[in-house]
Amino acid sequence: MEYEKPNGATDHREDTKATAVPCRLSVSVSRNTNQTDSTNDIVYDSLILCRPEVDVQAGDIITVVLENGWVREFTAGEPFPYPSHLEIPVTRKDVS
């Protein structure tokens, strides 16, 4: 989120825009995995579908929590608005 510093300059910081927004996650096949003895770098592309009025900008961090407790973070790409829904291409990049 953009905010104004005490000196008048603008900067960005992480802040929660919304919570508990119903959506659907379409997971694609992994596009890159770099697995070694010490690290697993996981990178893949997916698509989030939600209501058209949801405010998501490219670069936003989206945390997805499924009913079974599965939690993953994604970085949003440029959203594609349709009259019926919003399609948000997202990329997961985690090191586990």
Short mmCIF file of the C-alpha atoms (twelve columns), coordinates in Angstrom:
data_MODEL
# 
_entry.id   MODEL 
# 
loop_
_atom_site.group_PDB 
_atom_site.id 
_atom_site.type_symbol 
_atom_site.label_atom_id 
_atom_site.label_alt_id 
_atom_site.label_comp_id 
_atom_site.label_asym_id 
_atom_site.label_seq_id 
_atom_site.Cartn_x 
_atom_site.Cartn_y 
_atom_site.Cartn_z 
_atom_site.pdbx_PDB_model_num 
ATOM 1  C CA . MET A 1  0.000   0.000   0.000   1 
ATOM 2  C CA . GLU A 2  1.195   3.516   -0.709  1 
ATOM 3  C CA . TYR A 3  1.588   5.842   2.257   1 
ATOM 4  C CA . GLU A 4  3.027   9.271   3.027   1 
ATOM 5  C CA . LYS A 5  6.089   9.563   5.247   1 
ATOM 6  C CA . PRO A 6  6.327   12.362  7.862   1 
ATOM 7  C CA . ASN A 7  8.681   14.260  5.533   1 
ATOM 8  C CA . GLY A 8  6.012   14.271  2.797   1 
ATOM 9  C CA . ALA A 9  7.595   11.589  0.587   1 
ATOM 10 C CA . THR A 10 5.507   8.635   -0.532  1 
ATOM 11 C CA . ASP A 11 6.598   5.040   -0.050  1 
ATOM 12 C CA . HIS A 12 5.100   1.540   -0.112  1 
ATOM 13 C CA . ARG A 13 4.568   -0.942  2.706   1 
ATOM 14 C CA . GLU A 14 2.769   -4.223  3.153   1 
ATOM 15 C CA . ASP A 15 -0.722  -3.874  4.573   1 
ATOM 16 C CA . THR A 16 -3.896  -5.949  4.480   1 
ATOM 17 C CA . LYS A 17 -6.376  -4.789  1.835   1 
ATOM 18 C CA . ALA A 18 -9.016  -7.467  2.402   1 
ATOM 19 C CA . THR A 19 -9.593  -10.750 4.192   1 
ATOM 20 C CA . ALA A 20 -11.871 -13.736 3.662   1 
ATOM 21 C CA . VAL A 21 -12.526 -12.952 -0.018  1 
ATOM 22 C CA . PRO A 22 -14.174 -15.972 -1.676  1 
ATOM 23 C CA . CYS A 23 -12.192 -17.099 -4.706  1 
ATOM 24 C CA . ARG A 24 -11.111 -20.119 -6.709  1 
ATOM 25 C CA . LEU A 25 -7.528  -21.183 -7.370  1 
ATOM 26 C CA . SER A 26 -6.605  -22.933 -10.603 1 
ATOM 27 C CA . VAL A 27 -3.219  -24.575 -10.133 1 
ATOM 28 C CA . SER A 28 -1.058  -25.254 -13.169 1 
ATOM 29 C CA . VAL A 29 1.821   -27.624 -13.612 1 
ATOM 30 C CA . SER A 30 5.083   -26.534 -12.002 1 
ATOM 31 C CA . ARG A 31 7.171   -24.460 -14.403 1 
ATOM 32 C CA . ASN A 32 10.437  -24.566 -12.465 1 
ATOM 33 C CA . THR A 33 11.706  -26.551 -9.543  1 
ATOM 34 C CA . ASN A 34 15.287  -26.368 -8.373  1 
ATOM 35 C CA . GLN A 35 15.710  -29.103 -5.820  1 
ATOM 36 C CA . THR A 36 19.009  -29.692 -4.094  1 
ATOM 37 C CA . ASP A 37 20.066  -31.331 -0.864  1 
ATOM 38 C CA . SER A 38 19.779  -28.044 1.030   1 
ATOM 39 C CA . THR A 39 16.849  -26.218 -0.582  1 
ATOM 40 C CA . ASN A 40 13.748  -26.623 -2.690  1 
ATOM 41 C CA . ASP A 41 12.930  -23.540 -4.773  1 
ATOM 42 C CA . ILE A 42 9.307   -23.795 -5.867  1 
ATOM 43 C CA . VAL A 43 8.047   -21.563 -8.674  1 
ATOM 44 C CA . TYR A 44 4.797   -22.084 -10.555 1 
ATOM 45 C CA . ASP A 45 2.019   -20.099 -12.184 1 
ATOM 46 C CA . SER A 46 -1.646  -20.301 -11.265 1 
ATOM 47 C CA . LEU A 47 -4.839  -18.346 -11.755 1 
ATOM 48 C CA . ILE A 48 -7.124  -16.903 -9.084  1 
ATOM 49 C CA . LEU A 49 -10.750 -16.223 -9.983  1 
ATOM 50 C CA . CYS A 50 -12.853 -13.882 -7.836  1 
ATOM 51 C CA . ARG A 51 -15.590 -11.240 -7.902  1 
ATOM 52 C CA . PRO A 52 -14.960 -8.395  -10.386 1 
ATOM 53 C CA . GLU A 53 -15.023 -5.671  -7.688  1 
ATOM 54 C CA . VAL A 54 -12.065 -7.104  -5.737  1 
ATOM 55 C CA . ASP A 55 -9.176  -4.592  -5.672  1 
ATOM 56 C CA . VAL A 56 -5.995  -6.428  -6.718  1 
ATOM 57 C CA . GLN A 57 -3.011  -4.736  -8.345  1 
ATOM 58 C CA . ALA A 58 -0.001  -6.323  -10.045 1 
ATOM 59 C CA . GLY A 59 2.640   -7.011  -7.423  1 
ATOM 60 C CA . ASP A 60 0.189   -7.543  -4.554  1 
ATOM 61 C CA . ILE A 61 0.890   -10.503 -2.285  1 
ATOM 62 C CA . ILE A 62 -2.110  -12.843 -2.062  1 
ATOM 63 C CA . THR A 63 -2.366  -15.423 0.694   1 
ATOM 64 C CA . VAL A 64 -4.604  -18.369 -0.176  1 
ATOM 65 C CA . VAL A 65 -6.098  -20.458 2.630   1 
ATOM 66 C CA . LEU A 66 -8.084  -23.518 1.618   1 
ATOM 67 C CA . GLU A 67 -10.636 -25.318 3.758   1 
ATOM 68 C CA . ASN A 68 -8.184  -28.129 4.478   1 
ATOM 69 C CA . GLY A 69 -5.716  -25.656 6.031   1 
ATOM 70 C CA . TRP A 70 -3.370  -25.461 3.026   1 
ATOM 71 C CA . VAL A 71 -1.768  -21.983 2.945   1 
ATOM 72 C CA . ARG A 72 0.371   -20.516 0.140   1 
ATOM 73 C CA . GLU A 73 1.459   -17.017 -0.861  1 
ATOM 74 C CA . PHE A 74 1.382   -15.767 -4.436  1 
ATOM 75 C CA . THR A 75 2.456   -12.584 -6.204  1 
ATOM 76 C CA . ALA A 76 -0.279  -11.129 -8.402  1 
ATOM 77 C CA . GLY A 77 0.269   -10.362 -12.059 1 
ATOM 78 C CA . GLU A 78 -1.889  -7.950  -14.054 1 
ATOM 79 C CA . PRO A 79 -5.579  -8.741  -13.360 1 
ATOM 80 C CA . PHE A 80 -7.965  -9.338  -16.278 1 
ATOM 81 C CA . PRO A 81 -11.456 -7.960  -15.508 1 
ATOM 82 C CA . TYR A 82 -14.566 -9.537  -17.001 1 
ATOM 83 C CA . PRO A 83 -18.174 -8.528  -16.280 1 
ATOM 84 C CA . SER A 84 -18.725 -11.768 -14.349 1 
ATOM 85 C CA . HIS A 85 -15.362 -12.226 -12.602 1 
ATOM 86 C CA . LEU A 86 -11.734 -11.152 -12.225 1 
ATOM 87 C CA . GLU A 87 -8.890  -13.391 -13.399 1 
ATOM 88 C CA . ILE A 88 -5.599  -12.801 -11.604 1 
ATOM 89 C CA . PRO A 89 -2.509  -14.584 -12.884 1 
ATOM 90 C CA . VAL A 90 -0.323  -15.376 -9.894  1 
ATOM 91 C CA . THR A 91 3.121   -16.855 -9.276  1 
ATOM 92 C CA . ARG A 92 4.128   -18.826 -6.237  1 
ATOM 93 C CA . LYS A 93 7.738   -18.597 -5.199  1 
ATOM 94 C CA . ASP A 94 8.688   -20.209 -1.935  1 
ATOM 95 C CA . VAL A 95 11.757  -21.763 -0.473  1 
ATOM 96 C CA . SER A 96 10.949  -24.675 1.798   1 
# 
